[in-house]
Amino acid sequence: MHISKVTLQPQQYPTREYYPFSLKIFQDTLSLDFAHPITFFVGENGSGKSTLLKAICQNCGIHIWEDNEHSRFLHNPYEAELCRYLNVEWVDGPVPGSFFSSQIFHDFARYLDEWARVDPGMLQYFGGNSLLTQSHGESFISFFTSRYTRKGLYFMDEPETALSPQSQLKLLKVLKDMSKGGHAQFIITSHSPILLAYPDAVLYDFNCSPIVPVAYRDTQYYRIYRDFINNQEKYLQDL
């Protein structure tokens, strides 16, 4: 592991009226332990899992490449401030890393194509082909297998987006290979019951306050998929 613990500091929050500080889980949760190379954040949309993922990433000094040029009708001055109220405990000092989301990947793939016009050799780091000419699943796996060969701390926000079940199995293999021997540590948000089945992964449930570990078969995702597969007719009749 590269980080072993994240401590939240709710007593220092600048407000409790605005997101994300208004979320009860960030008021009740004091710390999260990271004792395994693979940790998943699970929970409904809006539960705060992606927000905490980004906050930890930023606190670790890892840049999140986002397009912030578009303005919103209502501006929340506290939206990106959670990272200021965290304490990250490193095991052997800071390591490099990266943040992945499907939107960031799309922007990166587009810029990579532009850079490759000047230096075509850059594509050799990603399987030798333009990421834009491959299917979403193929380009994602090409990116994962090239990027995660380096020792580091890696954050992934719902990587199953645009991945078929077969490609998700390939991603599981990447996670297994790259986390061996403390080489890479991953913190991932996901809705995928395939990815969440990774052996010995720690799953933190954001549907509870405070945030607590949850067994794979007790996750809402597993139960819903299991019940649907076993009782398709009932679910479809209730539509």
N, C-alpha and C positions, 0 to 999 in steps of 0.2 A: 504494500500500500504506500501511496505517496502522501495522502492525508488520512488522519485517523479520527478526527472529530471536528464537528462544526457546532459552535455555540452561538445561540441567538441572544440578543440583549434587549428584551422588550421594555425594560425599565428606562431605556434611553431613547425609545422611539420618539420622533418629533411630533407625531400625531397618532390618534387612533380613529380618526374620522375618514381618512382617505386610504384607498388601496395602495399598497398591500398591507399596511399596518392595521387596517380595519378588520382583516381576517382573524378569526378567533384562533386558528391554528398557529399563527405567528405570535400571538399573545400568550398562548398556553405552552408552546413547545420551547424548551430551554436548550436542548442539544440533540444532535444526531451522531451516532457512532458509525464509522466506516471501517469495518473489520474484515471486509472481503473485497477482492478486486472488482467485483461487479455489484453495483447497487442500483435498484430501480425505485423510482418514485411513481406510485400509482394513485389514481383518483379521478374524479369527474373533471370535466373542463371547468375552469374557473376556481378550482380548489386551491390553487397556488403552487402546484408542483413545478411548472415551467418557470414561474417567477423566482422560486427558491433556487432552482437549477442555475438560472442566469446570475443570481446574486452571488452564489458560491463561486461560480466561474470568474466573475468580475473581481471578487475579493482575492482570488488567487492570482490576479494580474494577467489573466488570459483574455485577450481582446475578442469581443463578439462583433463580427462584421455585419452591420445592419444598415439598411437604408433609412435614415432618419430625416430625409428631406420633406416628407409629406406631413403636413400639419393636420391636426384633428380639431373637430368642432369644440370639444371640451378638453382642456389641458389639465393633466394631473401632475403637479410639480413633484410628487413623491413616488411616482411610478417606478423609477429606476434607483431608488435610494436605499433599498433593503440591504444592499451589499455593504453599506457603511456601518451596519449594526450587526455584523457577524464577526466571529473570530474563528479562523481556520488553524487547526493544529497540524503542522507538517511532520512527517516521520523523519526524513533526512534532508530537510530544506526544500525550497521550491523547485519544481520541475516545469518544463514547458508543457504545452497542451493545446487543445483547440475546442471550439464549440461547433456542433453540427445541428443544422435544421434543414428541412427540405428547401425552404426559400433561400437561405444563405447559400446552399449548395448550388441552386440554379444560377444565382448571381456569380458565384465563383466559376462555374463551368463556362459561363459566357465570357468572363474576363480572361480565363485561361485560353480560350480560343483566340482572343485578340492578341495575347502575349505570344502565343505559339506562331503567329504570323512573322514575328521578329526572330523568335528562337524556337523552331520546331522541336528541338530536343526536349523541351519542357514536358511534352506529352509522354515521353518515355517513363516518367515518374508515375503515370496513371494508365499503364497498360499499352501505351503507344498509340492510342486512338483518341480522337476528340470525345470528351464526355457528352457533348451535345448530340453526336451521331449515334450513340448507344441508347438503348431503352433506359427508362428511369432505373429499373432494377439493376441492369448491367452497369450503368454508370455509377450508381451508388456503391455497388460491391467493388468496382475498380477503385473508387476513391477510398473506401474503407481499408482495402488490403494494402494500399500504398501508404496512406497517411498514418495508420496505426502500427507500422513497423518500428516507429521510433519510441523510445522510452518517454512516457509522459502521462499526463492526467487529462482524460478526455470526457467531454460532456456531450450528450446526444439528446436532442429534443424530438421525441416520437420518430425514430429512424424508420419505423415500419411503413411510413407514408410512401406510397407508390411501390412498395415491395410486395411481390407475390408471396404466398406461403413458402414456396421453394426457396425464394431469395432470402426470406427471413431465416430459414434453416442455414443458409450459407453465412449469414451474418452471425449466427450463433457460433459457427466454426471459427470465424474471424475473432470473435470475442474470446473464445477458448484459447486460440493460438497466441494471441497478443497479450493476454493477461498472465501467461505462464511465468513463474519465477519473479513476480513483481515487476515485470517489464512495463505494463500499462495498467492503469486503473480507470474504470469507466463508471460514470454516474449518468443514468439514463431515465428519461420519462417515457412511458409507453402504455398503450392500451392493448398491446398484442399478447394474447395468451401463449403464443409460441415463444416469443422472446422472454416472457416472464418465467417460463419453465426452465431457464438456465439453471443447471445444478448448483446448489449451495449459494445462489445469489441472495442478497438481502433485499427484501421488498418493504418499502415504507408506505403506509396507507395514509393518504391525505384526506380521506373521507372521515377520519377520526381526529379529535382534538383532545389532547395533543397528538402529534404524529407518532404512530407506533409501528413496529414491525408486524407484518402479516404473513401467514403461510400461503403458499401459492394456491392451494385448493380452497382457501377461504377468501380469495380475492373475488370481487364482484364480477370481474371479467371472466374468470374461469367458470363461475357458477352460471352465468348467463349463457355462455357458449355451450356448456355441458347440457343445461336444461333445454336449450333450443334444439340441439342435435337429437336429444332423446325424446323431445315432445314437439316436433315441428308442427304437427297438425293443430295442436292446441294453440300455439303462438300465432299461427297464420289465421286461425278462426277468430282470434281476438282482435285482429287488425280492424 
